[in-house]
């Protein structure tokens, strides 16, 4: 193969959300692109993260709806969970998305190179393929190597101590699980398993579940998890686990112990950067994360980084947005930098959680204790939420006499409201501006409208 066949305008290392977005956008802009991936196109999100977990959460919702069908006058009998059939449904969803993505990459003229890549120069990647080593060069490089499930020091994964990847592959329903970590991954798996009839206990070292959310949201989720009989211990650190053929015994630093069939370790995700040649080429790493400027440039050559290896929110849609940004930056389009706080964050447990912008605490730290005001709009005043029999609220955080700084909400299906919430925060809308928009009835979207009516001094269906 001639050297000309191995040189591209852009070489992308990693085929997850950030990597394939960069490749597709660059191709759209007329660039020649090589996309290198050691596993499957689509990365963690498609195969071991967002898509399979949300498929399980949908199955969990159907199970809950079946149990409560009589409440709305529908005669239905819940007979149990066929986990084999659930997994088959999950795999079908993944496969359909995977085929679609493969077709898109091929149609856009992106060369997909299957193999393990390593940075071998400021413009070069060496790829170990089935046919041997191939050296690929590019005018620009994008690092998008993703993340892996972390564990704690001294806590080995194996046997009955599992990560989310293992949990997604279980071919049976355990009777009981202890989940180490009360963040997004932990509460989503807790929600699924509880709906499937599994006894669940969450262990979170920080003082509350979903500790990155606004304090009011965390408290509301804890109340609803108690109602769902999902156990949790907060504010005490994990100290160790013993396992045998029958299960695990989990110990906390205060002496408390929990027994279950499995321990799911959900303490976050770490960057996949070790042994990939990054530091050898002068790229700065901090605890494994690639340090970039606000334009996602690494400071070395024409090398950029996107997705979970860049410090910040580890979200597929963040990586996707960063991939598009970097492709446009390389093409000289000078796109606007991504504002991290403006990225919508969604947790798909039952009840669902959304948040965009600053929490009340963050807003007060940034603007001053007396410069911030908030309002909580209870979903009890929203007709669609009453139909759905959900409890929750929309919380708005604003700068006094200024724009909305944060939108936070909890309730069934509330994830569908992340779109407008994102526009409100990112366009720095004032409550009065949103209040004059007419929101469709009967929708949960009305709750956003009414919250802004309340914040602008004219509450209507307002339940405190």
BELVENFEN-V288495 format. One record per residue. RES is the residue in one letter. SS is DSSP state (H for helix, E for strand, C for the rest). PHI is phi in whole degrees, -180 to 180 (* if undefined). PSI is psi in whole degrees, -180 to 180 (999 if undefined). Layout:
BEGIN
res = <RES;RES>
ss = <SS;SS>
phi = <PHI;PHI>
psi = <PSI;PSI>
END
This chain:
BEGIN
res = <X;X;X;X;X;X;X;X;X;X;X;X;X;X;X;X;X;X;X;X;X;X;X;X;X;X;X;X;X;X;X;X;X;X;X;X;X;X;X;X;X;X;X;X;X;X;X;X;X;X;X;X;X;X;X;X;X;X;X;X;X;X;X;X;X;X;X;X;X;X;X;X;X;X;X;X;X;X;X;X;X;X;X;X;X;X;X;X;X;X;X;X;X;X;X;X;X;X;X;X;X;X;X;X;X;X;X;X;X;X;X;X;X;X;X;X;X;X;X;X;X;X;X;X;X;X;X;X;X;X;X;X;X;X;X;X;X;X;X;X;X;X;X;X;X;X;X;X;X;X;X;X;X;X;X;X;X;X;X;X;X;X;X;X;X;X;X;X;X;X;X;X;X;X;X;X;X;X;X;X;X;X;X;X;X;X;X;X;X;X;X;X;X;X;X;X;X;X;X;X;X;X;X;X;X;X;X;X;X;X;X;X;X;X;X;X;X;X;X;X;X;X;X;X;X;X;X;X;X;X;X;X;X;X;X;X;X;X;X;X;X;X;X;X;X;X;X;X;X;X;X;X;X;X;X;X;X;X;X;X;X;X;X;X;X;X;X;X;X;X;X;X;X;X;X;X;X;X;X;X;X;X;X;X;X;X;X;X;X;X;X;X;X;X;X;X;X;X;X;X;X;X;X;X;X;X;X;X;X;X;X;X;X;X;X;X;X;X;X;X;X;X;X;X;X;X;X;X;X;X;X;X;X;X;X;X;X;X;X;X;X;X;X;X;X;X;X;X;X;X;X;X;X;X;X;X;X;X;X;X;X;X;X;X;X;X;X;X;X;X;X;X;X;X;X;X;X;X;X;X;X;X;X;X;X;X;X;X;X;X;X;X;X;X;X;X;X;X;X;X;X;X;X;X;X;X;X;X;X;X;X;X;X;X;X;X;X;X;X;X;X;X;X;X;X;X;X;X;X;X;X;X;X;X;X;X;X;X;X;X;X;X;X;X;X;X;X;X;X;X;X;X;X;X;X;X;X;X;X;X;X;X;X;X>
ss = <C;C;H;H;H;H;E;E;E;E;E;E;E;C;C;C;H;H;H;H;H;H;H;H;H;H;H;H;C;C;C;C;E;E;E;E;E;C;C;C;C;C;H;H;H;H;H;H;C;H;H;H;H;H;H;H;H;H;H;H;H;H;H;H;H;H;H;C;H;H;H;H;C;C;C;C;C;C;C;C;C;C;H;H;H;H;H;H;H;H;H;H;H;H;H;H;H;H;H;H;H;H;H;H;H;H;H;C;C;C;E;E;E;E;C;E;E;E;E;E;E;C;C;E;E;E;E;E;E;C;C;E;E;E;E;E;E;E;E;E;E;E;E;C;C;C;E;E;E;C;C;C;C;C;C;C;C;E;C;C;E;E;C;H;H;H;H;H;C;C;C;C;C;C;C;E;E;E;E;E;C;C;C;H;H;H;H;H;H;H;H;H;H;H;H;C;C;C;E;E;E;E;E;E;C;C;C;C;C;C;C;C;C;C;H;H;H;H;H;H;H;H;H;H;H;H;H;C;C;C;E;E;E;E;C;C;C;E;E;E;E;E;E;C;C;C;C;E;E;E;E;E;C;C;C;C;E;E;E;E;C;E;E;E;E;C;C;C;E;E;E;C;C;C;C;C;C;C;H;H;H;C;C;C;E;E;C;C;E;E;C;C;C;C;C;C;E;C;C;C;C;C;E;E;E;C;H;H;H;E;C;C;C;C;C;H;H;H;H;H;H;H;H;H;H;H;H;H;H;H;C;C;C;C;C;C;C;C;C;H;H;H;C;C;E;E;E;C;C;C;C;E;E;E;E;E;E;C;C;H;H;H;H;H;H;H;H;C;H;H;H;E;E;E;E;E;E;E;H;H;H;C;H;H;H;H;H;C;C;C;C;C;E;E;E;E;E;E;E;C;C;C;C;E;E;E;E;E;E;E;E;C;C;H;H;H;H;H;H;H;H;H;H;H;H;H;C;C;C;C;H;H;H;H;H;C;C;C;C;C;C;C;C;C;H;H;H;H;H;H;H;H;H;H;H;C;C;C;C;C;C;C;C;C>
phi = <*;-76;-61;-63;-76;-112;-114;-133;-65;-141;-117;-113;-103;122;-108;-83;-57;-69;-67;-72;-65;-61;-64;-66;-68;-64;-63;-60;-89;90;-89;-84;-134;-114;-119;-107;-147;-82;-116;-109;-56;113;65;-58;-54;-74;-100;-137;-139;-52;-67;-64;-68;-70;-65;-63;-64;-66;-60;-64;-64;-62;-62;-65;-64;-65;-60;-100;-59;-61;-60;-108;87;-102;-86;-146;-119;-89;-105;130;-110;-96;-65;-63;-70;-61;-66;-65;-61;-59;-66;-64;-64;-60;-63;-64;-65;-63;-62;-62;-69;-59;-64;-66;-62;-66;-64;-83;78;-78;-84;-92;-112;-84;163;-93;-97;-142;-64;-124;172;-72;-138;-138;-129;-98;-118;-87;-109;-63;-96;117;-87;-126;-99;-119;-120;-148;-63;-140;-124;-123;-94;-147;-87;77;-141;-133;-72;-75;-133;-96;-54;83;-100;-88;-85;158;65;-96;-104;-125;-109;-61;-60;-67;-61;-68;-99;-62;-99;-147;-95;-69;-78;-152;-143;-101;-110;-92;121;-108;-85;-57;-63;-62;-74;-68;-66;-59;-65;-59;-64;-62;-66;-85;91;-88;-79;-122;-132;-100;-116;-128;-68;-77;-68;-147;-68;33;-66;-84;-86;-57;-56;-66;-67;-58;-63;-65;-64;-61;-61;-73;-66;-61;-61;-84;63;-90;-79;-158;-125;-121;82;-132;-79;-69;-118;173;-143;-116;-137;-139;-66;-97;166;-127;-124;-101;-115;-109;-66;-87;94;-69;-132;-134;-115;-162;-75;-138;-113;-92;-90;-131;-103;108;-124;-107;-76;-89;-137;-68;74;-104;82;-65;-64;-61;-95;92;-78;-80;-115;-130;54;93;-81;-84;-88;-130;-86;-71;-105;64;-88;-82;88;-121;50;-117;-108;-119;-137;-141;83;-67;-81;-97;-53;135;-62;-100;-130;-60;-72;-66;-61;-60;-63;-66;-61;-63;-57;-66;-60;-72;-64;-64;-80;82;-85;53;-68;-71;-59;-78;-91;-58;-68;-86;-80;-68;-119;-128;-115;-97;-70;-110;-79;-76;-130;-127;-154;-135;85;-89;-73;-59;-62;-63;-64;-69;-66;-83;-113;107;-55;-93;-100;-127;-131;-135;-144;-111;-107;-74;-67;-62;-94;-110;-58;-66;-67;-65;-60;-77;56;-107;-115;158;-164;-110;-114;-109;-121;-132;-81;-54;60;-134;-79;-73;-100;-157;-126;-134;-152;-140;160;-60;61;-70;-58;-67;-94;-63;-62;-68;-57;-65;-66;-59;-72;-72;-93;52;-71;-88;-55;-63;-71;-72;-61;-84;-78;-92;-99;-62;-117;-96;-136;-70;-58;-59;-61;-65;-62;-71;-62;-73;-59;-63;-70;-95;91;-137;-68;-112;-78;-107;-114;-82>
psi = <132;159;-30;-29;-9;9;136;162;-37;133;126;126;100;125;29;-161;-47;-43;-48;-29;-44;-43;-46;-43;-40;-41;-41;-30;10;12;149;133;136;133;117;130;129;-20;-123;143;134;-25;-160;-46;-50;-41;-29;14;-111;-54;-51;-38;-39;-28;-44;-40;-35;-44;-39;-40;-41;-41;-45;-42;-37;-43;-37;13;-37;-26;-30;12;15;128;112;149;127;118;-7;-178;125;93;-29;-44;-37;-46;-34;-43;-45;-46;-35;-41;-45;-47;-38;-45;-40;-46;-41;-42;-42;-44;-38;-45;-42;-44;-30;-2;18;130;118;123;113;119;173;116;151;135;125;11;173;-9;19;145;131;130;125;107;177;-25;6;-166;134;129;124;134;157;151;-30;151;144;124;123;54;1;-158;168;163;120;163;-177;156;129;-6;106;138;132;154;-118;7;109;165;180;-36;-44;-40;-38;-21;1;133;12;162;119;158;-32;148;138;132;121;104;122;28;-159;-52;-44;-47;-28;-45;-37;-42;-46;-54;-38;-41;-28;1;14;141;122;137;127;137;117;123;-31;167;-13;161;162;62;-15;-7;168;143;-37;-36;-45;-45;-41;-41;-42;-41;-44;-33;-37;-43;-34;3;32;117;152;149;124;156;7;135;149;139;-23;170;140;144;151;-167;-21;-21;-159;155;114;132;142;165;-22;6;-10;146;153;139;143;174;-35;156;116;119;112;61;22;-180;141;157;140;93;-15;133;16;9;9;-53;-36;-26;8;9;134;126;144;110;33;-17;145;125;129;169;-174;-6;16;21;139;-11;1;125;-133;49;129;164;144;161;-150;-15;-10;129;140;-162;132;83;140;-42;-25;-48;-41;-48;-40;-37;-45;-45;-48;-40;-42;-35;-46;-34;-2;21;-9;57;158;137;148;129;114;-42;-18;-1;126;140;128;133;124;25;177;111;156;158;137;150;136;135;-153;143;168;-44;-46;-41;-41;-36;-36;-38;-10;144;-41;2;8;139;155;162;142;124;113;134;-8;-20;7;121;-44;-37;-34;-42;-42;-6;40;152;150;-165;164;128;127;140;124;157;131;130;21;-165;169;128;-23;143;126;139;153;137;164;135;14;-14;-28;-12;2;-30;-53;-38;-41;-41;-41;-48;-47;-27;8;47;146;150;-38;-32;-41;-37;-30;-7;139;121;137;143;141;116;160;-20;-29;-30;-37;-43;-45;-32;-40;-33;-46;-42;-24;12;14;67;144;-95;73;119;120;999>
END
